[in-house]
Amino acid sequence: MCVNPYWVPLVRAELAGSAVRICTVVGFPLGATSTEAKVAETGVALRDGAQEIDMVINVGALRSGDNEAVKSDIRQVVRVTHEAKAIVKVILETALLDDNQKAIACTLAKLAGADFVKTSTGFGPSGATAHDVALMRSVVGPEMGIKAAGGIRTLADLQAMTAAGATRIGASASVKIVEATAA
């Protein structure tokens, strides 16, 4: 379950004893906060009970070619998160990037030690596409997870994303999708 950071303590209390993992976001929704702010947000979220961190990549730094800043940003969040034995997903906001930038972002996330790359926040101009997922899979290989999120509304959408290489799906239409599997 992914919630805004404010709600992590409540969700932790409500889900106590369940197998549901708690995820929250860092640098959301634009990724334009400082690395120090992202690290601080991460620390608070983990202390409050988050078990997964979805950090938004610094899209502006990536688009301007400051790859070292992007990799360092990811690496520092990964370090804090992995020290707490939690998972990091790096949100690329693929709708704002060309294919070359998507490939660079995936490479930087992989080099920085992230566990997953993720297509989008859901706040961008569009969400996941099978093309983007396949491109991401070709870059990160089989060792990293890929989460397709945004715009996945049907069972056919979900199947297209998994066929392209997604290992997780983020969908606000999840109930509808699950109901379609029973039909």
C-alpha positions as CSV (number, residue, x, y, z in Angstrom):
1,M,0.0,0.0,0.0
2,C,1.5,3.3,-1.1
3,V,0.5,6.4,0.9
4,N,1.7,10.0,1.4
5,P,4.4,10.2,4.1
6,Y,2.0,11.9,6.6
7,W,-0.2,8.8,6.7
8,V,2.6,6.2,7.2
9,P,2.1,6.0,11.1
10,L,-1.6,5.6,10.8
11,V,-1.4,2.9,8.1
12,R,1.3,1.1,10.1
13,A,-1.1,1.0,13.1
14,E,-4.0,-0.1,11.0
15,L,-2.1,-2.8,9.2
16,A,-0.2,-4.2,12.3
17,G,0.1,-7.9,12.0
18,S,-0.8,-8.1,8.3
19,A,1.5,-9.0,5.5
20,V,0.8,-5.8,3.6
21,R,3.9,-3.7,3.0
22,I,3.8,0.0,3.5
23,C,5.3,2.2,0.8
24,T,5.7,6.0,0.7
25,V,7.1,8.6,-1.6
26,V,10.2,10.9,-1.4
27,G,10.7,14.0,-3.5
28,F,7.2,13.7,-4.7
29,P,5.8,14.6,-7.2
30,L,8.6,16.5,-9.1
31,G,11.9,15.1,-7.7
32,A,13.2,18.6,-7.5
33,T,14.0,18.7,-3.8
34,S,17.6,18.5,-2.6
35,T,19.3,15.2,-1.9
36,E,19.5,16.2,1.8
37,A,15.7,16.7,1.9
38,K,15.1,13.3,0.2
39,V,17.4,11.6,2.6
40,A,15.7,13.3,5.6
41,E,12.3,12.4,4.2
42,T,13.5,8.8,3.7
43,G,14.7,8.6,7.3
44,V,11.5,9.8,8.8
45,A,9.4,7.5,6.5
46,L,11.4,4.5,7.5
47,R,11.3,5.4,11.2
48,D,7.5,5.8,10.9
49,G,7.1,2.3,9.4
50,A,7.6,2.5,5.7
51,Q,9.1,-0.6,4.2
52,E,9.4,0.7,0.6
53,I,10.5,4.1,-0.7
54,D,9.4,5.4,-4.1
55,M,11.8,8.3,-4.8
56,V,11.2,10.6,-7.7
57,I,14.3,11.1,-9.9
58,N,15.6,14.7,-10.3
59,V,14.1,15.0,-13.8
60,G,15.6,18.5,-14.3
61,A,19.1,17.4,-13.4
62,L,18.8,14.4,-15.7
63,R,17.4,16.5,-18.6
64,S,20.3,19.0,-18.2
65,G,22.9,16.2,-18.3
66,D,24.0,16.3,-14.7
67,N,24.1,12.5,-14.4
68,E,26.5,12.5,-11.4
69,A,24.0,14.5,-9.4
70,V,21.2,12.2,-10.4
71,K,23.2,9.1,-9.5
72,S,24.4,10.6,-6.2
73,D,20.8,11.5,-5.3
74,I,19.6,8.0,-5.9
75,R,22.6,6.4,-4.2
76,Q,22.1,8.4,-1.0
77,V,18.5,7.5,-0.7
78,V,19.3,3.8,-1.5
79,R,22.0,3.8,1.2
80,V,19.6,5.0,4.0
81,T,16.8,2.7,2.7
82,H,19.0,-0.4,2.5
83,E,20.4,0.2,6.0
84,A,16.8,-0.2,7.2
85,K,16.4,-3.3,5.0
86,A,13.8,-1.6,2.9
87,I,13.3,-1.4,-0.9
88,V,13.8,1.6,-3.2
89,K,11.9,2.2,-6.4
90,V,13.2,5.1,-8.6
91,I,10.4,6.9,-10.4
92,L,11.6,8.2,-13.8
93,E,8.4,10.1,-14.9
94,T,8.9,8.6,-18.4
95,A,6.4,10.9,-20.1
96,L,8.9,13.8,-19.5
97,L,11.9,12.0,-21.0
98,D,13.1,10.8,-24.4
99,D,14.2,7.2,-24.9
100,N,17.9,8.1,-24.4
101,Q,17.1,9.9,-21.1
102,K,15.0,6.9,-20.0
103,A,17.9,4.6,-20.7
104,I,20.4,6.9,-18.8
105,A,18.0,7.1,-15.9
106,C,17.7,3.3,-15.7
107,T,21.5,2.9,-15.9
108,L,22.0,5.5,-13.1
109,A,19.4,3.8,-10.9
110,K,21.0,0.4,-11.4
111,L,24.5,1.8,-10.7
112,A,23.2,3.5,-7.6
113,G,21.9,0.2,-6.3
114,A,18.1,0.8,-6.5
115,D,15.8,-2.3,-6.4
116,F,13.3,-1.1,-9.0
117,V,12.7,1.5,-11.6
118,K,9.2,2.8,-12.0
119,T,7.5,4.5,-14.9
120,S,5.6,7.4,-13.4
121,T,4.1,9.2,-10.4
122,G,0.6,9.4,-11.8
123,F,0.9,13.1,-11.8
124,G,2.7,13.5,-15.1
125,P,1.1,14.0,-18.5
126,S,0.7,10.2,-19.1
127,G,1.6,6.9,-17.5
128,A,3.2,3.6,-18.3
129,T,3.5,2.4,-21.9
130,A,4.6,-1.1,-23.0
131,H,7.3,0.6,-25.0
132,D,8.8,2.3,-22.0
133,V,8.6,-0.9,-19.9
134,A,10.4,-2.9,-22.6
135,L,13.1,-0.2,-22.9
136,M,13.6,-0.2,-19.2
137,R,13.8,-4.0,-19.1
138,S,16.4,-3.9,-21.9
139,V,18.6,-1.5,-19.9
140,V,18.3,-2.9,-16.3
141,G,18.3,-6.6,-17.3
142,P,16.6,-9.4,-15.2
143,E,18.2,-8.4,-11.9
144,M,16.1,-5.3,-11.2
145,G,12.3,-5.0,-10.8
146,I,10.2,-2.7,-13.0
147,K,7.0,-1.2,-11.8
148,A,4.6,0.0,-14.4
149,A,2.3,2.7,-13.0
150,G,-0.1,5.2,-14.4
151,G,-2.9,4.6,-17.0
152,I,-3.2,0.9,-16.4
153,R,-7.0,0.5,-16.3
154,T,-7.8,-2.9,-17.8
155,L,-6.6,-6.5,-17.6
156,A,-5.3,-6.1,-21.2
157,D,-3.2,-3.1,-20.1
158,L,-1.8,-5.2,-17.2
159,Q,-1.0,-8.1,-19.5
160,A,0.8,-5.8,-22.0
161,M,2.9,-4.4,-19.2
162,T,3.9,-7.8,-17.8
163,A,4.6,-9.1,-21.3
164,A,6.9,-6.0,-21.8
165,G,8.8,-6.9,-18.6
166,A,7.0,-5.3,-15.6
167,T,7.3,-7.2,-12.4
168,R,4.9,-4.9,-10.5
169,I,1.9,-3.0,-11.5
170,G,0.5,0.2,-9.9
171,A,-3.2,0.7,-10.9
172,S,-6.0,2.7,-9.3
173,A,-8.3,0.3,-11.2
174,S,-7.0,-2.7,-9.5
175,V,-10.4,-4.0,-8.3
176,K,-11.8,-3.8,-11.8
177,I,-8.7,-5.6,-13.2
178,V,-9.0,-8.4,-10.6
179,E,-12.7,-8.7,-11.3
180,A,-11.9,-9.1,-15.0
181,T,-9.7,-12.2,-14.2
182,A,-12.7,-13.9,-12.7
183,A,-14.8,-13.4,-15.8
